């Protein structure tokens, strides 16, 4: 019998040794903490944009100041596809863990810049430049976050992939709720002068606390077994070329699958404006409805993931997409006919419930659309292109449809269109890639 401990370099572990597999909660927490930080920072920046505008983008015209602040916010979405390609291909070559560690460090560093940057009246034009750099770093990191995190969870928990991946979206809802509660607390209890001068930095400091926790957890989670078995691309360019070349159809299917979910996400974020401009409701009405929707999403997404692991993902997602298509017009017409807070809450809660059942299993479907070899690249790029197209366009299209038709129910046409597109994409995923 050959000597396995000889110079051949093969050194098997002793019979008693074994590799302990971490518990599911540790895998899920490690993967979701960066996603939570990403969405927390997005929400905080949006909620405190008035204070950021005054501190870092001062102008004689408040509208110009706010426009510059929101324009800087939008920059992060333009760079996300680049981050998806770079960090996604990095994760395909070096592992899910290194990819996730890189994203958490970049997001932590971007948030730190916002925390420590002096106001414009102290350092002049350097202040807005630093904030722009911070948002670009955060957007670049966020581009690679979704693909690497989802791949890690699914590949560690193949028998519970839908439930595990559903926490990507549950963490988004939880982060937005936490950011909203912090914002309500600060604006209620902190004097206006303190909030204007330094208090608006507190939510970003809270975001910094997530960084070391996430880094610790990620350092103590092993690499995914499926990645270890897969043949990694020889270079990042090869991974990118494979996705953009040989896997264009997979990329389009992933983007179509994402369409209705991301459109609903950004429409719900548009509800506060919609409630005031089109329904004539009080300013807090939209926030109340959006908060109720956030609670439904946080609770509903993991439940949908559990059901999908038991009954199949498409039997959960397809009915949800069809119900969105069939109900959204009538929900909007009801709110338009009788604009009141209770009906607006019903509209958002119903759409949030259908969205939860659709996007709870969705992350695992997107991941299974691509092979393990370049899953990080394909999943990150498909997700971020879909978000940029269907998410970024939704508020603008909703506003344009309302103004051009003169009807408050007009945004339902866009939601119906993307629901039909996602239905077709799901059927294609089943026919082409045997995703069930």
C-alpha positions in Angstrom: 0.0 0.0 0.0 1.5 3.4 -0.9 2.5 5.7 1.9 0.1 8.6 1.8 2.3 10.7 4.1 5.3 10.5 1.8 6.7 13.2 -0.4 3.7 13.0 -2.7 2.3 15.9 -0.7 -0.9 14.1 0.2 -1.6 14.4 3.9 -5.0 13.0 4.9 -6.4 14.1 8.2 -6.4 11.7 11.1 -9.4 9.4 11.3 -10.9 11.4 14.2 -10.6 14.8 12.4 -13.6 16.3 10.7 -14.6 19.7 9.4 -17.4 21.2 11.5 -20.1 22.8 9.4 -21.3 26.1 10.9 -24.9 26.4 11.8 -27.3 27.9 9.2 -27.9 31.1 11.2 -24.1 31.9 11.1 -24.0 31.4 7.3 -27.1 33.6 6.8 -25.9 36.3 9.2 -22.5 36.4 7.6 -23.9 36.7 4.1 -26.6 39.3 5.0 -24.7 41.7 7.2 -23.1 43.5 4.2 -26.5 43.6 2.3 -28.1 45.0 5.5 -25.4 47.7 5.7 -25.8 48.6 2.1 -29.6 49.1 2.3 -29.2 50.8 5.7 -26.9 53.4 4.2 -29.2 53.9 1.2 -32.1 54.6 3.5 -30.2 56.8 5.9 -28.8 58.9 3.0 -32.3 59.4 1.6 -33.9 60.1 4.9 -31.3 62.7 5.9 -30.7 64.2 2.5 -31.9 67.6 3.7 -29.2 67.8 6.4 -26.5 66.4 4.0 -27.5 69.0 1.4 -27.0 71.9 4.0 -23.7 70.5 5.3 -21.9 69.3 2.2 -23.7 70.9 -0.8 -24.6 74.4 0.3 -26.1 76.7 -2.3 -28.0 80.0 -2.5 -30.8 78.0 -4.1 -32.1 75.1 -1.8 -33.4 73.3 -4.9 -29.9 73.2 -6.4 -28.4 72.0 -3.1 -30.9 69.2 -2.9 -30.4 68.3 -6.5 -26.7 67.9 -6.0 -27.3 65.8 -3.0 -29.7 63.4 -4.8 -27.5 63.4 -7.8 -24.6 62.2 -5.7 -26.9 59.5 -4.3 -27.7 58.4 -7.8 -24.0 58.0 -8.7 -23.8 54.9 -6.6 -26.3 53.1 -8.9 -24.4 53.9 -12.1 -21.2 52.3 -10.8 -22.9 49.2 -9.4 -22.7 47.2 -12.6 -18.9 47.8 -12.7 -18.6 46.6 -9.1 -20.7 43.6 -10.1 -18.2 42.7 -12.8 -15.0 43.3 -10.8 -16.0 41.9 -7.4 -18.2 39.2 -8.9 -15.3 37.8 -11.0 -13.0 38.2 -8.0 -15.4 36.0 -6.0 -15.5 33.4 -8.8 -11.8 33.2 -8.9 -10.8 33.5 -5.2 -13.9 32.4 -3.3 -17.2 33.8 -1.9 -15.6 34.6 1.5 -12.8 36.9 0.0 -15.4 38.6 -2.2 -17.7 39.3 0.8 -14.9 40.4 3.0 -13.8 42.9 0.3 -17.4 44.3 0.0 -17.8 44.8 3.8 -14.5 46.6 4.0 -15.3 48.9 1.1 -18.7 49.8 2.4 -17.3 50.4 5.9 -14.7 52.7 4.4 -17.2 54.6 2.4 -19.5 55.2 5.4 -16.5 56.3 7.5 -15.7 59.0 4.9 -19.2 60.4 5.4 -18.9 60.3 9.1 -15.5 62.2 9.3 -15.8 64.7 6.4 -16.0 68.3 7.7 -18.8 70.5 6.4 -18.3 72.6 3.3 -18.0 75.9 5.2 -14.8 74.4 6.7 -13.1 72.7 3.8 -14.9 74.1 0.8 -15.3 72.1 -2.4 -13.4 69.2 -0.9 -16.6 68.3 1.2 -18.9 67.5 -1.8 -16.0 65.8 -3.6 -15.4 63.5 -0.6 -19.1 62.6 -0.3 -19.2 61.8 -4.0 -16.1 59.5 -3.5 -17.8 57.9 -0.5 -21.0 57.1 -2.5 -18.9 55.7 -5.4 -17.1 53.4 -3.1 -20.3 52.2 -1.5 -22.0 51.7 -4.9 -19.0 49.8 -6.2 -19.0 47.5 -3.2 -22.8 47.0 -3.3 -22.5 45.9 -6.9 -20.6 42.7 -5.9 -22.4 42.2 -2.6 -25.6 40.5 -3.8 -24.0 37.8 -6.0 -21.3 36.8 -3.6 -23.6 36.7 -0.5 -26.4 34.8 -2.3 -24.0 32.3 -3.7 -22.4 31.7 -0.3 -25.8 31.0 1.4 -27.1 28.7 -1.4 -23.9 26.7 -1.8 -23.7 26.1 2.0 -27.4 25.3 2.4 -28.4 23.5 -0.9 -31.4 21.8 0.8 -32.8 25.1 2.1 -31.6 27.4 -0.7 -34.8 29.4 -1.1 -35.2 30.0 2.7 -31.5 31.0 3.0 -31.5 33.3 0.0 -34.8 34.9 1.1 -32.9 36.6 4.0 -31.1 38.8 1.4 -34.4 40.6 1.0 -35.7 40.3 4.5 -32.5 42.1 5.6 -33.2 44.9 3.2 -36.6 45.5 4.8 -35.2 45.3 8.3 -32.5 47.8 7.5 -34.9 50.3 6.1 -37.1 49.9 9.1 -34.2 50.4 11.5 -33.1 53.5 9.5 -36.6 54.9 9.7 -36.9 54.4 13.5 -33.5 56.0 14.1 -34.6 59.0 11.9 -37.9 59.3 13.7 -36.1 59.2 17.1 -33.5 61.8 16.2 -36.0 64.2 14.6 -38.3 63.9 17.6 -35.9 64.1 20.5 -32.8 66.0 19.3 -32.8 69.8 19.1 -32.9 71.1 15.5 -29.6 73.0 15.9 -27.8 69.9 17.1 -29.3 67.8 14.3 -28.2 70.3 11.7 -24.6 70.7 13.0 -23.6 67.1 14.0 -26.6 64.9 14.8 -27.2 63.8 11.3 -23.9 61.9 11.5 -25.2 59.6 14.2 -27.1 57.2 11.9 -23.9 56.8 9.8 -21.9 56.1 13.0 -24.4 53.4 13.8 -23.8 51.9 10.4 -20.1 51.8 11.1 -20.8 49.4 14.0 -22.0 46.8 11.6 -18.6 46.6 9.8 -16.5 45.0 12.5 -19.3 42.6 13.4 -19.7 41.5 9.8 -16.0 41.2 9.3 -15.7 39.0 12.4 -18.5 36.7 11.3 -17.3 36.4 7.7 -13.8 35.5 8.9 -15.2 32.6 10.8 -17.4 31.1 8.1 -15.8 28.5 5.8 -15.8 28.7 2.0 -18.8 27.2 0.2 -18.4 23.5 -0.6 -19.8 24.0 -4.2 -17.2 26.7 -4.9 -14.4 24.4 -3.7 -15.6 21.7 -6.2 -16.0 24.0 -9.1 -13.3 24.9 -11.6 -12.5 28.6 -11.1 -12.0 30.8 -14.2 -8.3 31.5 -14.9 -8.8 35.2 -14.8 -11.5 37.8 -14.0 -11.7 38.7 -17.7 -12.5 35.1 -18.6 -15.4 35.0 -16.1 -16.7 38.3 -17.5 -16.3 37.1 -21.1 -18.2 33.9 -20.4 -21.2 35.8 -18.9 -21.4 38.5 -21.5 -20.6 36.1 -24.4 -21.9 32.6 -23.9 -24.4 33.3 -21.2 -26.3 36.4 -22.6 -29.6 34.5 -22.5 -29.1 33.5 -18.8 -28.3 37.2 -18.1 -31.6 38.3 -19.8 -33.6 35.7 -18.0 -32.2 36.8 -14.6 -33.0 40.5 -15.4 -36.5 39.6 -16.5 -37.1 37.5 -13.4 -36.0 40.5 -11.3 -38.2 43.0 -13.1 -41.5 43.0 -11.1 -39.8 42.6 -7.8 -37.5 45.6 -8.1 -40.2 47.7 -9.8 -42.4 47.1 -6.7 -39.5 48.0 -4.4 -38.9 51.3 -6.0 -42.6 52.0 -6.4 -43.2 51.5 -2.7 -40.4 54.0 -2.0 -42.3 56.4 -4.3 -45.5 56.0 -2.4 -44.9 59.0 0.0 -44.6 61.3 -3.0 -47.5 59.7 -4.8 -49.8 60.1 -1.7 -49.1 63.8 -1.5 -48.9 64.8 -5.2 -51.6 62.6 -6.7 -54.0 61.7 -3.8 -53.8 64.9 -1.8 -53.2 63.0 1.5 -51.2 64.2 4.5 -47.4 64.1 4.2 -47.1 61.3 6.8 -49.6 59.0 5.0 -47.1 57.6 2.5 -44.6 56.9 5.3 -47.2 55.1 7.4 -48.1 52.9 4.4 -44.5 52.3 3.4 -43.7 51.3 7.0 -46.6 48.8 7.0 -45.3 47.4 3.8 -41.8 47.0 5.2 -43.1 44.9 8.1 -44.9 42.7 5.7 -41.8 42.2 3.5 -39.6 41.4 6.5 -41.9 38.7 7.8 -43.2 37.4 4.5 -40.0 36.8 2.6 -38.6 34.1 4.9 -42.0 32.4 5.1 -42.1 32.4 1.3 -38.6 30.9 1.2 -39.7 28.1 3.6 -42.7 27.3 1.4 -40.6 27.3 -1.7 -38.2 24.8 -0.3 -41.1 22.5 0.4 -43.3 23.0 -2.6 -41.0 24.4 -5.2 -40.0 28.0 -6.1 -42.0 28.5 -9.3 -45.3 27.3 -7.7 -44.9 30.2 -5.2 -43.5 32.9 -7.6 -45.7 32.4 -10.7 -49.0 32.9 -8.9 -47.6 36.0 -7.1 -46.6 37.5 -10.4 -49.9 36.7 -12.0 -51.8 38.2 -9.1 -49.8 41.4 -9.3 -50.7 41.6 -13.0 -54.4 41.0 -12.3 -54.9 43.1 -9.1 -52.7 46.2 -9.3 -55.0 48.1 -11.7 -58.1 47.6 -9.5 -56.1 48.5 -6.3 -55.0 51.7 -7.9 -58.5 52.5 -9.2 -59.9 52.0 -5.7 -57.4 54.3 -4.1 -58.0 56.9 -6.8 -61.8 56.8 -6.4 -61.6 57.1 -2.6 -58.2 58.6 -1.6 -57.8 57.8 2.1 -55.0 56.5 4.3 -56.7 53.1 5.0 -57.0 52.3 1.3 -53.4 53.4 0.6 -52.2 51.1 3.4 -54.3 48.2 1.8 -52.7 48.9 -1.6 -49.1 48.9 -0.2 -49.7 45.9 2.1 -51.3 43.8 -0.6 -48.5 44.6 -3.1 -45.9 44.0 -0.4 -47.4 40.6 0.4 -47.4 39.5 -3.2 -43.8 40.9 -3.5 -42.7 38.9 -0.5 -44.0 35.7 -2.0 -42.3 36.5 -5.3 -39.0 37.7 -4.1 -38.6 35.4 -1.1 -37.6 32.5 -3.4 -36.3 34.8 -6.2 -32.6 35.1 -5.1 -32.2 31.4 -5.3 -33.7 31.3 -8.7 -31.4 34.0 -9.9 -28.4 32.1 -8.5 -29.4 28.8 -10.1 -29.7 30.5 -13.5 -25.9 30.6 -13.6 -23.4 27.7 -13.1 -21.1 27.7 -10.0 -18.1 28.5 -12.1 -19.2 32.1 -12.8 -22.2 32.5 -10.5 -20.7 35.4 -8.7 -20.2 37.4 -11.9 -23.4 36.5 -13.6 -25.6 36.9 -10.5 -24.1 40.3 -9.5 -24.3 41.7 -13.0 -27.8 40.4 -13.7 -29.1 41.7 -10.4 -27.5 45.2 -10.7 -28.5 45.7 -14.4 -32.0 44.7 -13.5 -32.1 47.1 -10.6 -30.7 49.9 -12.7 -33.3 49.4 -15.5 -36.5 48.4 -13.8 -35.8 49.9 -10.4 -34.3 53.2 -11.5 -37.0 53.8 -14.1 -40.0 53.1 -11.9 -40.4 56.4 -10.1 -39.8 58.4 -13.3 -42.1 56.2 -15.4 -44.8 56.4 -12.7 -44.6 60.2 -12.6 -44.6 60.4 -16.4 -47.6 58.1 -16.8 -49.6 60.0 -14.2 -48.8 63.4 -15.7 -49.4 62.3 -19.3 -52.7 60.5 -18.7 -54.0 62.7 -15.9 -55.0 59.5 -14.0 -53.7 58.6 -10.6 -54.0 54.9 -11.4 -51.7 55.2 -14.4 -48.6 53.8 -12.6 -50.4 50.4 -12.6 -49.8 50.1 -16.3 -46.0 49.9 -15.7 -46.4 47.4 -12.9 -48.6 45.2 -15.1 -46.0 45.3 -17.9 -43.1 44.2 -15.7 -45.3 41.5 -14.0 -46.0 40.1 -17.5 -42.2 40.3 -18.3 -41.3 38.4 -15.1 -43.9 35.7 -15.7 -42.3 35.1 -19.2 -38.8 35.0 -17.7 -39.9 32.5 -15.0 -41.3 30.2 -17.7 -38.1 30.6 -19.7 -36.0 29.7 -16.6 -38.1 26.5 -16.2 -37.9 25.5 -19.9 -34.2 26.4 -20.5 -32.6 25.6 -17.1 -35.0 23.3 -15.4 -35.5 25.7 -12.5 -38.5 24.7 -10.4 
